[in-house]
């Protein structure tokens, strides 16, 4: 392809010469003379000298664009907290699609008596990357400098017969705090909490070396916090082999047997009953002298995003409709990118008519599948597909592909370097502590002043439910028929992606502890269609006659395409489609309510005629409509848990009140007023107590 482009460029040289002066300015005869002022390294940066076809052209440099990112600025250094231990070699993984869907694991016979339920104090520590307990909040950052040298491992092998595994997680998005060898092929693993917290252990991603083939290794992660997990529903961990990737082009695959998620006996806090949960699985490795990686989900790092943005900016077709700029910087100094995707127009009236759609992802760093859905969405929106062109001509897309790069870099699951969940702080006024959500909210506020924002969606992953579904918002004060409009978009998604998206899993109740989330805050600003799109870490639940399987990278990317396709249906100019869809939703909700009333033993509403089912507005009350939202509403995350860590733990100096300086004129006036007051008081005292008159002195005559 590149060779054809070069040949086409050579054939078109004559055509380009005719426009050289228009592009580069007036030509200068190439007789070897250039003013001494501009010899060697020109002293001015405003004039540009360009040689083309034997002639030298001069022109003025264009003004610097303060908003878009240049090609050299996109791939920047990554900034880490200064106390972080950095493994300089960044893992590289190939994209791979299995030839067949990977089935969920089936439950084996009960082996609970073989599980570790307490910490092994006699084991051998073979890896330890514990954070410094004295550092309780973020102070400053450092860069990794993109070096390629490999540091020495934590554990050094004694000899060739040493079969101890070598662990490593000191790289981007890595998460493993400690590894303890408890048997010849058995290991207890401890995950890092989100930095500066004692919460949120779910995401893991680490490297393993010195694995012997055809041996069964037993791994047990000891410090999970959630009571439920998809690992008990058939989900398997992910495994990656560098040798298989190089020789066989095989990437991430699902692996593991005897998978069990269970409650252990290790207390989270002393003198309290709450304990941790463990994940146990067994795994075998096929190659000798190989490097393996184990992960909770398909990794997608901040460096992966930067490389993808570089691909978009280098593609001559995609960059015409996709403009990149920096929205803000994080606490550590990493950049948060904002993409604007639309078809450029020269007509101001046409540009003003365009409505806006805002899409964000990776506010929770451990939910990597949000980035894969975002990648599929961006691939389609910037393509030459006819429907993609219609979307770009109709809307302006404002897309933030990664809201929490700091958390992604350090391997957090939910929090930023403020030690708090960003998706519970959209109502914050602390710009310096939560710059991503504050800037996103301010961006949408400015957009709403210029044009209508018709849809907002935040892409997430879910660790307890199967399928892909949405959480929406509805107003209880509106009529029931009107409230069904919120269900239009997810219902269309279910129609377009029936093998992935589940409409029955969608929920629309606004819970009190979710009032600080992005979807609720944006909905309160007037955005009618405001959603959180949740994709399962595991896969889809089985339908009739089909087996359950894991979602792969291709499935998540395809969901990005289905999202765009559903937008066309939702905002179709043909107004005849939506009423039909609304009727289908009414019947579906009505049947769900009646079925729930029968199973719960509630009396079914009666009507005068039996030819038609009960009307949703007239017969089914609010209490019945809310019943279908009663089961496990909302995501499995916690509410906001306080101020940022730097505000809680940082020592705040006492503020002493400064004396107000007085002007010379004011001081003179005050002194004169004081003197006159004293004289007035003295005069009043004199009138009340007049001084006693002394008799005149007698003159004595001298003899």
DAJOWO-V418758 format. One record per residue. N is the residue number from 1. PHI is phi as a letter, one per 30 degrees, with the letter a starting at -180 (none if undefined). BURIAL is # if it has 24 or more other C-alpha atoms within 12 Angstrom, else .. D_CENTER is the distance of its C-alpha to the mean C-alpha in whole Angstrom. Layout:
# DAJOWO-V418758
[[N/PHI/BURIAL/D_CENTER] [N/PHI/BURIAL/D_CENTER]]
This chain:
# DAJOWO-V418758
[[1/none/./36] [2/d/./36] [3/d/./39] [4/d/./40] [5/d/./38] [6/d/./40] [7/d/./43] [8/d/./42] [9/d/./42] [10/d/./45] [11/d/./47] [12/c/./46] [13/d/./47] [14/d/./50] [15/d/./48] [16/d/./45] [17/d/./48] [18/d/./49] [19/c/./46] [20/d/#/46] [21/d/./47] [22/d/./45] [23/d/./42] [24/c/#/43] [25/j/./46] [26/d/./50] [27/d/#/51] [28/c/./52] [29/e/./55] [30/d/./54] [31/c/./57] [32/i/./56] [33/c/./56] [34/b/./53] [35/e/./53] [36/e/./53] [37/d/./51] [38/c/./48] [39/d/./49] [40/h/./47] [41/d/./44] [42/e/./44] [43/d/./44] [44/c/./43] [45/c/./39] [46/c/./40] [47/c/./42] [48/c/./41] [49/c/#/44] [50/b/./43] [51/c/./46] [52/a/#/46] [53/h/./49] [54/i/./51] [55/b/./51] [56/c/#/49] [57/c/#/47] [58/c/#/45] [59/a/./43] [60/d/./41] [61/d/./37] [62/d/./35] [63/d/./33] [64/d/./30] [65/d/./27] [66/d/./25] [67/c/./22] [68/d/./21] [69/c/#/20] [70/d/./23] [71/d/./23] [72/d/./24] [73/c/./21] [74/d/#/18] [75/c/#/19] [76/c/#/19] [77/d/./19] [78/c/#/16] [79/c/#/17] [80/c/#/17] [81/e/#/18] [82/d/./22] [83/d/#/23] [84/d/#/21] [85/c/#/23] [86/c/#/22] [87/d/#/23] [88/d/./24] [89/d/./24] [90/d/#/21] [91/d/#/21] [92/c/#/21] [93/b/#/21] [94/d/#/23] [95/d/./21] [96/b/./24] [97/c/./25] [98/e/./27] [99/d/./30] [100/b/./30] [101/e/./28] [102/d/#/27] [103/d/#/29] [104/d/#/28] [105/d/#/30] [106/c/./33] [107/d/./34] [108/d/./36] [109/d/./39] [110/d/./39] [111/b/./38] [112/d/./37] [113/d/./40] [114/c/./38] [115/c/#/35] [116/d/#/34] [117/c/#/34] [118/b/./34] [119/d/#/33] [120/d/./36] [121/d/./37] [122/c/./40] [123/d/./37] [124/c/./37] [125/d/#/34] [126/c/#/33] [127/a/#/29] [128/b/#/28] [129/b/#/25] [130/d/#/25] [131/d/#/23] [132/d/./26] [133/d/./26] [134/d/./28] [135/c/./25] [136/c/#/23] [137/a/#/21] [138/d/#/19] [139/c/#/22] [140/a/./21] [141/b/#/20] [142/b/./21] [143/c/#/21] [144/d/#/21] [145/i/./24] [146/h/./23] [147/d/./26] [148/c/./27] [149/d/./30] [150/c/./29] [151/d/./30] [152/d/./32] [153/d/./31] [154/d/#/31] [155/c/#/34] [156/c/./37] [157/d/./39] [158/d/./43] [159/a/./44] [160/d/./44] [161/d/./45] [162/d/./42] [163/c/#/39] [164/d/#/36] [165/d/#/33] [166/c/#/31] [167/c/#/27] [168/a/#/25] [169/b/#/21] [170/d/#/21] [171/b/#/19] [172/e/#/15] [173/i/#/13] [174/d/#/16] [175/b/#/17] [176/a/#/21] [177/d/#/23] [178/a/#/26] [179/b/#/29] [180/b/#/32] [181/d/#/35] [182/c/#/37] [183/a/./39] [184/d/./40] [185/b/#/37] [186/b/#/35] [187/b/#/32] [188/c/#/30] [189/c/#/26] [190/b/#/24] [191/d/#/21] [192/d/#/19] [193/d/#/18] [194/e/#/15] [195/e/#/16] [196/i/#/18] [197/b/#/18] [198/b/#/20] [199/b/#/18] [200/i/#/15] [201/c/#/17] [202/b/#/16] [203/d/#/14] [204/b/#/17] [205/a/#/18] [206/a/#/21] [207/c/#/24] [208/b/#/28] [209/b/#/31] [210/i/#/34] [211/d/#/34] [212/c/#/37] [213/d/./38] [214/i/./39] [215/c/./38] [216/c/./36] [217/c/#/34] [218/c/#/33] [219/c/#/29] [220/b/#/28] [221/d/#/25] [222/c/#/27] [223/b/#/24] [224/d/#/22] [225/c/#/21] [226/d/#/21] [227/d/#/24] [228/b/./23] [229/a/#/22] [230/d/#/22] [231/d/#/24] [232/d/#/27] [233/c/#/26] [234/j/#/27] [235/d/#/23] [236/c/#/24] [237/d/#/22] [238/c/#/22] [239/b/#/24] [240/b/#/24] [241/c/#/28] [242/d/#/28] [243/d/./32] [244/d/#/31] [245/d/#/28] [246/d/./31] [247/c/./34] [248/c/./33] [249/h/./30] [250/c/./28] [251/c/#/24] [252/d/#/22] [253/b/#/25] [254/d/#/25] [255/b/#/27] [256/k/#/29] [257/b/#/32] [258/h/#/33] [259/d/#/29] [260/b/#/29] [261/c/#/27] [262/a/#/29] [263/d/#/30] [264/c/#/31] [265/c/./34] [266/d/#/32] [267/d/./31] [268/d/./28] [269/b/./30] [270/d/./34] [271/i/./36] [272/b/./33] [273/d/./33] [274/d/./30] [275/b/#/29] [276/d/#/26] [277/b/#/26] [278/c/#/27] [279/b/#/26] [280/c/#/29] [281/a/#/29] [282/c/#/32] [283/b/#/31] [284/b/#/34] [285/c/#/33] [286/c/#/35] [287/c/./36] [288/c/./37] [289/h/./36] [290/b/#/33] [291/c/#/29] [292/c/#/27] [293/b/#/23] [294/b/#/22] [295/a/#/18] [296/d/#/17] [297/b/#/15] [298/d/#/15] [299/d/#/13] [300/b/#/11] [301/c/#/11] [302/d/#/10] [303/d/#/14] [304/d/#/14] [305/d/#/12] [306/d/#/14] [307/d/./17] [308/d/#/16] [309/d/#/16] [310/d/#/19] [311/d/#/21] [312/d/#/20] [313/d/#/22] [314/d/./25] [315/d/./25] [316/d/./28] [317/d/./27] [318/d/#/24] [319/d/#/23] [320/d/./26] [321/c/#/24] [322/b/#/20] [323/c/#/20] [324/c/#/17] [325/b/#/17] [326/c/#/15] [327/d/#/14] [328/a/#/14] [329/c/#/14] [330/d/#/12] [331/d/#/14] [332/d/#/15] [333/j/#/16] [334/d/#/13] [335/c/#/13] [336/c/#/10] [337/c/#/11] [338/b/#/13] [339/c/#/15] [340/c/#/18] [341/c/#/19] [342/a/#/23] [343/d/#/26] [344/d/./28] [345/b/./31] [346/c/./34] [347/d/./35] [348/d/./34] [349/d/./35] [350/d/./33] [351/d/./29] [352/d/./30] [353/d/./30] [354/d/#/27] [355/c/#/24] [356/c/#/20] [357/b/#/17] [358/c/#/14] [359/b/#/11] [360/b/#/7] [361/a/#/5] [362/h/#/2] [363/d/#/2] [364/c/#/5] [365/d/#/6] [366/d/#/9] [367/c/#/8] [368/d/#/9] [369/d/#/11] [370/d/#/8] [371/d/#/8] [372/d/#/12] [373/d/#/12] [374/d/#/11] [375/d/#/13] [376/d/#/16] [377/d/#/15] [378/d/#/16] [379/e/#/19] [380/d/#/20] [381/d/#/20] [382/c/#/21] [383/d/#/24] [384/c/./28] [385/d/./28] [386/e/./30] [387/d/./27] [388/d/#/25] [389/d/#/27] [390/d/#/28] [391/d/#/24] [392/d/#/24] [393/d/#/28] [394/c/#/27] [395/b/#/23] [396/c/#/21] [397/c/#/17] [398/c/#/15] [399/b/#/12] [400/c/#/9] [401/d/#/7] [402/b/#/5] [403/d/#/4] [404/b/#/4] [405/d/#/7] [406/e/#/10] [407/d/#/8] [408/d/#/8] [409/d/#/11] [410/d/#/13] [411/i/#/12] [412/d/#/11] [413/c/#/10] [414/b/#/9] [415/c/#/10] [416/c/#/9] [417/d/#/13] [418/d/#/14] [419/i/#/15] [420/b/#/13] [421/d/#/11] [422/d/#/9] [423/d/#/9] [424/b/#/13] [425/b/#/13] [426/d/#/13] [427/c/#/17] [428/d/#/17] [429/c/./19] [430/d/./18] [431/d/#/17] [432/d/./18] [433/d/#/16] [434/b/#/13] [435/d/#/13] [436/d/#/9] [437/d/#/10] [438/d/#/14] [439/d/#/14] [440/d/#/12] [441/d/#/14] [442/d/#/17] [443/d/#/16] [444/d/#/17] [445/d/./20] [446/d/./21] [447/d/#/21] [448/d/./23] [449/d/./25] [450/c/./26] [451/a/./25] [452/d/#/24] [453/c/#/21] [454/c/#/21] [455/a/#/18] [456/b/#/15] [457/b/#/12] [458/c/#/9] [459/c/#/8] [460/b/#/8] [461/b/#/11] [462/b/#/14] [463/c/#/16] [464/b/#/19] [465/c/#/20] [466/c/#/21] [467/i/#/20] [468/c/#/18] [469/a/#/18] [470/b/#/17] [471/c/#/17] [472/b/#/19] [473/b/#/21] [474/b/#/24] [475/c/#/27] [476/d/./30] [477/d/./32] [478/d/./32] [479/d/./35] [480/d/#/34] [481/d/#/34] [482/d/./32] [483/d/#/29] [484/d/#/29] [485/d/#/28] [486/d/#/24] [487/d/#/25] [488/d/#/26] [489/d/#/23] [490/d/#/22] [491/d/#/25] [492/d/#/25] [493/e/#/22] [494/d/#/25] [495/d/#/28] [496/d/#/26] [497/b/#/24] [498/d/./27] [499/d/#/26] [500/b/#/22] [501/c/#/21] [502/c/#/23] [503/d/#/24] [504/d/#/26] [505/d/#/23] [506/d/#/21] [507/b/#/22] [508/b/#/22] [509/d/#/23] [510/c/#/21] [511/d/#/22] [512/d/./22] [513/d/./20] [514/c/#/17] [515/d/#/18] [516/c/#/15] [517/d/#/13] [518/d/#/11] [519/d/#/14] [520/d/#/17] [521/d/#/17] [522/d/#/16] [523/d/#/19] [524/d/#/21] [525/d/#/21] [526/j/./23] [527/d/#/20] [528/d/#/22] [529/c/#/20] [530/b/#/17] [531/b/#/15] [532/c/#/12] [533/c/#/13] [534/c/#/13] [535/c/#/14] [536/d/#/16] [537/d/#/16] [538/c/#/20] [539/l/#/21] [540/c/#/23] [541/d/#/26] [542/d/./30] [543/c/./32] [544/d/./35] [545/i/./37] [546/b/./33] [547/c/./32] [548/d/#/28] [549/b/#/26] [550/d/#/23] [551/d/#/20] [552/c/#/20] [553/e/#/18] [554/d/#/20] [555/d/#/20] [556/d/#/16] [557/d/#/17] [558/d/#/20] [559/d/#/18] [560/d/#/16] [561/d/#/20] [562/d/#/21] [563/d/#/18] [564/d/#/20] [565/d/#/23] [566/d/#/23] [567/d/#/22] [568/d/#/26] [569/d/#/27] [570/d/#/26] [571/c/#/27] [572/d/./30] [573/d/./33] [574/d/./35] [575/d/./35] [576/d/./37] [577/d/./34] [578/d/#/32] [579/e/./35] [580/d/./36] [581/d/#/32] [582/d/#/33] [583/d/./36] [584/d/./34] [585/d/#/32] [586/e/#/34] [587/d/./36] [588/d/./34] [589/d/#/33] [590/d/#/36] [591/d/./37] [592/d/#/34] [593/d/#/36] [594/d/#/39] [595/d/./38] [596/d/#/37] [597/d/./40] [598/d/./42] [599/d/./40] [600/d/./40] [601/i/./43] [602/d/./43] [603/d/./46] [604/d/./45] [605/d/./46] [606/c/./49] [607/b/./50] [608/d/./53] [609/c/./53] [610/c/./52] [611/d/./51] [612/b/./47] [613/d/./45] [614/e/#/44] [615/d/#/42] [616/d/#/38] [617/d/./39] [618/d/./43] [619/c/./43] [620/d/#/40] [621/d/./39] [622/d/./35] [623/d/./36] [624/d/#/36] [625/d/#/33] [626/d/#/31] [627/d/#/32] [628/d/#/30] [629/c/#/27] [630/d/./28] [631/c/./27] [632/h/./23] [633/d/#/22] [634/i/#/18] [635/d/#/15] [636/c/#/16] [637/c/#/14] [638/c/#/16] [639/d/./17] [640/d/#/17] [641/c/./19] [642/j/./20] [643/d/./20] [644/e/#/18] [645/d/#/20] [646/d/#/21] [647/d/./23] [648/d/./24] [649/c/./25] [650/d/./26] [651/d/./30] [652/c/./31] [653/d/./34] [654/d/./37] [655/c/./37] [656/c/./41] [657/d/./42] [658/d/./44] [659/d/./47] [660/d/./48] [661/d/./50] [662/c/./53] [663/d/./54] [664/d/./58] [665/d/./59] [666/d/./57] [667/d/./59] [668/d/./62] [669/d/./62] [670/d/./61] [671/d/./64] [672/d/./67] [673/d/./66] [674/d/./66] [675/d/./70] [676/d/./71] [677/d/./69] [678/d/./71] [679/d/./75] [680/d/./74] [681/d/./74] [682/d/./77] [683/d/./79] [684/d/./78] [685/d/./79] [686/d/./83] [687/d/./84] [688/d/./83] [689/b/./85] [690/d/./88] [691/d/./89] [692/d/./92] [693/d/./95] [694/d/./97] [695/d/./101] [696/d/./103] [697/d/./104] [698/d/./108] [699/d/./110] [700/c/./112] [701/d/./116] [702/c/./117] [703/d/./120]]
